[in-house]
């Protein structure tokens, strides 16, 4: 492709609203443009990169035995109502009505649509297992779109769904696609980890996220410093065993704590440690309210709370509801005197507290010498807190460290969550009706492009891996007004294309400095410069990744490029 014939609108300045490297460079190098908040157009270079990533995804999915199809982005509400997610998915689901007042959603995901298709077409165990996938635009009304392609309202995703007659069959396909995903991200050159994860609104369990390691990642990975254990921080169990001190229990006492609200303020005011304090929070768990207790230096993990109750929705209660139930505003809450109709559960660390501190459910008052079991009743002590750095690794090997990650893929074992709700059944070998067992597997294709750009760049611009770059070679005649350079450039352009290389030729009437700056910004693997020595058959070849520059005889150019590209 000749640069004069395509659209590569490079920018010299960093866009004001672009916070991270990938967002800045993909805009500056002309790979994409923003149309509205969280919505982007892929320019010709960006489209070619997307196609390279999509090709890798298709190859690995096909090799894993999956078959491609295409489903509608516009989905009727009835399917979502059958599964129950119309009411629980939240405001991220973009909903609309047609001229006949029928309700629809723009597809955030396709579990409902694929389940409806398969229940109508597959009736026997003889047609199972079956794995289908698509690559399609998805829509989610993000509250705060940010970081360019990493959190948008419209994005490109590969989603796959498998259907089975047995758990063993699901396990086999799950493992096969887990490996396919590992292959995809390895082929993209990414530094990533597969981590234990939560299924969220998707339902199901036994899930893994594929995380690209990055300081700007919005997810925290908890990993062992001595093994290959890794999990999303919200899913990592705490295996610490807490021992009570030998301290004798003292008499319960209410004390005045004017203006002291936070754990830090209360512990400092009472000259005690945060580990002796009990933090009290009221949660709305589906249709009931639950008081949750954790130690003062810990935080409630709402995912663990949700999983403990097998709940659909878990939210911190509104301040008004908290005051109505516990009789006090946040800052002086405690478990003593909670009405019998409200369940109290606590993290395991709370049980070991002796002579602790908690709110008195009275403004500006706290209790000291609080002892669980004696002063208040707890329904259950379970693991309810976030794991922390330095905690024991859940696999028993080493201690936990944290890293940031960008989620680019997620695999789920859905089980019968959707097939039972939507009556997707088959006849087994005995003629009995059984619900299909399902798996679900997603890759954020446009997110993967951003993640690659985040890991592959330098101070001059993007540095694409060879198999992902929109073109392999950037051919630059320095001066198109020079007849020799222009002629040699045109000849090389034809020769390199005939040799099988994907070539972008900068045939613009621009200064050499502009061409070289744009070339570094665009980030193609190999740059071939046709300069003053072109008449002698000598060309300059620059490797974008290392910056190494070598002079090559024209007759040896194709072989040299092939060698450099590996």
N, C-alpha and C positions, 0 to 999 in steps of 0.2 A: 504494500500500500504506500502511495506517495502522500506525504504530509500535507501537500497543498490540496489534496482531494478528500481529506477526512477532517473531523472536528476534534481538535485537541486544545481546548482553551485554557492554557496554563496561566497561573497567577503568580505575581512576584511577592505579594504580601500575604501573610497568614490571615484567613478570615476571622473576624472578631469573635464569632460564636463557636469556633472550633477549638475544643479543649484538649484533645489528645492527638498524638502523632498521626495515627491512621486517618482520622477525620481531616486534619489539616492537609496532609499530603495527597489524599485522594481528591480533595477539592483543588489544591494548588496545581497538581499534575494533570488536571482535566479529565479524571476518571469518572467523576459524577458531579451533579449539581443539585442543590436543594430546591424543591418546588414549594414545600410548606413544611411546618414543623414535623420532623420525623418521616418525611416523604421525599424520596430522591429519584432523579433520573440517572440511569447509567449511560454515560457517554460512550462513544465507540470503543475507547480503550477499556473502560470498565466492563462493557458487555463482553469483550473478548476474554478478560480475566474470569468473569463469571462462567463463561462457556468452558474454560479450561478446568475449573473446579467441578462444574457439573459433569464433565466427561469422566473425571476420576471417580466421582460418586457413582455414576452409571456403571462404569466398569466393575467396581467392587460390589455393587448391589447385584448386578447380573451374575457375577461369578459366585455370589452367595446363594443364588437360586431364586432371587426376587424378579418379578415381572412388572414392567412399567405400565401405568395407565394415567388417565387425567380425569379428575373430578371437578365439579363446578365450585367456583369460589362463592357463589350465591347459594346459601343453604336455607331451606325452609325451616321455620321455627319448630314445626311438629317433631322433627327428628331430635332436636335438642330438648324438647319437652318430654319426649319418651325417655331419654337418658337421665333426665332430671337436672341437667347442667344449665338449662335456660334460666333457672332460678338461682343457681349457685355460682356460676362462672364469674360474675362480677361485671363492673363497668368497662372492663377491657374488651368485652365482646361488642363489636359494632352491630347494632340492630337497626333495621329499617322496615318500612312498609311499602307495598306496591300500590298501584292505583285502585286495587280492590280491597285495600286495607288488610291484606294478608301480611303476616310478620315473617321477616327473613333475618338472617345474620350473614355478614361477610366472614368467610371462613378463617377462624383463628387456628383451627385444626380440623381434622376430618374423621374422627372416630365414629361419629354418628352416621355420616354419609356412607363410609365404607361398610359399616355394619349393616345398614339398610340394603346395600347392594348385594352383599354376600348372603344375607338371609333369604333374599328372593331367588338367588341363583344356585346356591349350594344346599343340597338336601341330604346328602349321604356322606358317611365317613370315608367312602372311597375317593372323594374329591379333596380330602384333607391329607397333609397340611397344604396351605396355600399362602404365599407371601406376595403382596402387591405394594408398589410404591409409586409416588409421583414427585415431580419437582414443580412447584407452583408458588405463586404469590399468596402470602397470608396477611391478615389484617388484625391488629390489636390496638385498641385505643389507649396507648400508654399515657399515664397521667403526666409524665415528664420525659418526653423523648430527649435523648442526649447521646453524646459520643458517636454521632454519625450513624453508621450502619449497625452499631452494636445495640442500640435500643431505639428502634423506629416503630412507626405505626403501620408501615407497609414493608414487607421484607420477603425474601425468597427462601423457601424451605424445601428440603426433601423429607417427606414423611412416608413411612412404610408401616404396613399392618399385616400381621400374620394370624392365621386361623388354624386351630388344632383340635384333635380329638383326644389328646392326652397331655398331661403335664410334662412327660418325658419328651414329647415332640416339641413343645414350647421351649423347654430347656435347650434342646439341640439347636433350634433356629436362633434362639437368643444368643447362644455362645458363638454361632456362626456370624451373626450380624455384629456382635461385639468385636469380633476379629476383623470384620470388614471395615468397621468404623476406625479401628486402630490403623488399618492399612491406609484408609483415606487420609487421615491426619498426618501419618508418617510420610506419605507421598507428597503432601503439601509442604513438607519440611518443618512442621510445627513442633515446638517443645510443649508437650501436653501430658496430662495424667488422666486416667479413668478413675473416677471417685464414686463411692457409695452416695446415693442421693435420695431426695424425697420426690414423690410423684406429683405432689401438688394437686391442681384441679383435674389432672388427667385420670386420677384414680390408680388402683393397682399397687403392687409393691415389688420388691426385688428390682431396683432400678440403679443405673449408673449414669453419671454425667461425664462427658469428655470435656476437660478443662484445659485451655491454652494458658500456660503460666504467663502472667503479665501483672505489673504493678498497678495498672489501671483497671484490673478486673473488679467487677462488682460482687463477685462471690469469694468467700474465704474457704480455702482448703485446709483441713486439718490432716497432717501427715506425720508418720513416725520417722524419727531420725535414725532408726535402726532396722526398718523393714520396709516392705512395699505397701504397707497399709496407707490408704488415703480415702477421705470422705469429705463431703460437704460438711462444713462446721455444724450445720443444723442437724445432721444425721449421726454424728460421732457420739457413741455412748460413753458415759463416764463410768469407769470401773473402780474408782477410788473407794477404799473402805475407810469409814470414819470411826474413830475411837473416842468415846466420852472421856473427859478428864476426870481425875479423882476428886475434884473440887466438891465440897459439900453444898447441897442446895440451900440457898438463903431464902428468906421470906420475900414474897412478892411485894413490890412497892411502886406506887404511882408517883412520878416526879414531873415537875413543871419544866417544859422545854420551849420557852417562848421563841417563836420564829424559826425553830429548827425543823426543817422539812426533809432534806435529803439524808441518805445514810452517812455521807461524809460529814454533814453538819451535826447530826445527832451523835455520831461516835466521837467527834471532836469535843462537843459540848459536855458529854458524859465521861470523857476521858477513857474510852474503851475502844476495842478494835472492831472493824467492820465484820470480822468473822464471828463476833458475838451477837451481832444484830440479826433480826429476822425481818426480811422484806415481805410485805403483804400486798397482794394485787388481786383485784376482782376481774375475772374473765367471763365473757359470754361464750358458752360452749354449746353450739346449736341453740336449743330452746331453753337451756338452764344456765344458772349462774354458779360459778365455782370460785372459792377463795383459794389462791395458790400462794404457797410460802417458799421462799428460797433464802439462803444465807446472804448476808449483806453484801459480800464481795462477789456474788454470783448474779447471773441474769436468767430470767425464765426463757426457756426455749419453747416457743409456742407450737413448733412442729412436733416435739415430743409430747406436749400436752394434747395436741390434736390426735396423735396416734394412740395415746393412752386411752382416750375416750372413743376412738374410732369415729371421730366427729367429721362433719362436712365443713363446718365453719367455726373457727376459734378467733375471737377478737377481744382485745382489752376493753372492758366495760367503759362506757362514757362516764365522765366525772359526775354527772347528775345521778346516774344509776348507782354509781359507787357510794355516793353520799346517802342515797335513799336506803340502800341495803345495809351499809355498815355504820351509818349515822355520823359520818365525818368525811371531811375532804381529804384528798390524797396528801400524804405527808405525816399523818398521825394514825394510819391504819394499823390494825393488829388483829390476831385471831381470837383473842380472849373475849368471850361474850357474844360471839357470832350466833345468830339464831339457828335453831335446830334444822330448819328447812334448807340451809345452805351448806353444801359439802365443802370440807376443808381438806386439801391434799398438799403434801409438802415434798420438796426434794430431799433425797436421802441425807444430805449434809445437815439438815435442820434437826434431825433426831439426835445428833451428837452434841447439840448446844446445851451448855449448863450455865445457868444464871445469865441468860441473855437479855437482849433489849428488843422491845417491840412497841409499836404504837398502841395507844390506849383507846382508840376510836373516839377521841375527844380532842378538839383543837388545842394544840400546844401542850399536849400531855403524852408521856410515854411510860411504859412499865419497865422496871429493871428487875433483875433476878427472876426472869421468866424461864420456866422449864417445861418443855413439851411433855405431854402426858399428864403432868400434874396440874398445869394451869389452863390447858386447852386440849381438845381432842382432835386428832388427825385421822382421817379415814384411811389413808395409805401413804407410805413413804416410797417414792419411786424416783427414777432418774428424770429430772425435769429441767436441768440447767444446761447451758452451753458449755461444751468442753473448753478448756483454757490451755494456752501454751504452758508446757511444763507438766501437764497432767500425764498419767500413764497412758501409753497407747492402748487402744481397745483390744489389740491382738496380743497384748502382754509383752511386746518387744519394743523397748525404748520409750522415749517420751514424745509428746506431741509438739510439733512446730506448725506455724501458720504460713500460708502463701496465698497470694491473690490469683484468681483465675477468671478467664472469659469462657463462659459456657458456649460450646459450638455444636455439641451433640448430646442426645439423651436417649437411652433405651429403657423400655418399661416391660414388665410382665403384668399385663392388665388382668389376666385371669378371666372371669366371667362377668366382670363389672358391667360391660356394655351389652354383651349377648343376652344376659338374663333380663336386663331392663328393656331391651328392644326385641326380645323373643327371636334371637338368631340361633336356631337349633338345627340339629341334624339327626338322622337315624343311625344308631350304632350297629355293629355286626349282629346284635340280637334283636334289632328292630325297635329298640327303645329310643325315645326322644331325649337328647342331651344338649345342654348349652355349649356352644363353641367356646374354646379357650383361646384367648387373644394375647398378642404382643403388639407393641407400638414402638417405632424407632424413628427419631427425627434428627436431621442435620440442618443447622442454620447455614445455608449456602452463602448468603450475602454477609452474614456474621463471620463466616470463615474467611472470606476475602478481606474483611477488616482486620481479623486476627493475624492473617499473614502479613498485611501491611504494617501492623503494630510491631511485629517481631523482625521484619526485614526492611530496615531503613537506616540511613545515616544522616549526617548534617546537611547533605546535599539533596537528598530526596529518597525515593523508593529504591529498593534493591531486590527485585523479584527473583525467586528461584526460577531456573530455566524452564521447568515444565508448567509454570503458572504465568509467566510473563506474557503479555498480549502479543509481543513479537520477540523473536530470538535475537535479531540483529537490528541495530540502528545504524543505517548507512548515511553518512554525512559528507556530501561534497561541500567543502568549506565555502567556495565562492561559485555560485551558479552562473555568474557572468563570465567566468573563465571557461573558455571553450573546451580546453582539455579536461578540466575537472568535471564539467558538466557531462561531457561525452563518456568519460571513464565511469562516472557515477551511474549513468543510464545503463551502460554495458554490464557493470557489476550487479546492478539491480536485477537485470534479466538473468544473469548467470547464477546468482545465489538462489533466486526463486526456482530456477530449473534444477538446481542441486538439492532442492527440498527444504530450504530454509524459509522461515516466516520473516519477512523483511519489511521494515518501515524505513522509507527513504525521505530524508529531510531535504526536499527540493525547493524550500522557500527562499525568497530573496531577503535573507536576514543576515546580520553580522555573525561572525563566527562565535563570539561570546554568547550571544542569545541562543544559538543552536546548541552549544555545549552545555549551557546552563539548563535548557529544556531537556536535553538528553539525560543529564544526571538526575533531574527531577522525575522524569518518566520512569527511569530505572530499568531499562532493558539490559539483559545480561552482557551482550557484546556490542561495542561501538566500533565501527570501521570508518576511519576518517580518510577522505580523498583530498589531499592537500597539495603542496607545492611539488612533492616528489612523485605525483601521479604519472607525469610524463616518463619517469624512469621506471615505472612499474612497481613503485614502493608505496605501501599503504600502512597506516597506523592503526593498530588494533588495541583497544582498551577493554580490560575486564572490569565491569562495573563493581563487582563485589570487592575485589582487592585493590582496585585502582592501578593495577600493573598495566604498563603500556609497552607494546613490542612493535617493531617494524617487520612487515611481512611482504614477501614478494607476491605480486598479484597471482602468479600461477599456483602458489601454495595457500592462497587465502581460504578456499573452501575446506581444505584438509585441516588447517589451523583452527578454524571456527568449530569444526566437528570435534576436534580434540578438546577444545576449551569447554564445549557444552557437555562433554562426557558422553 
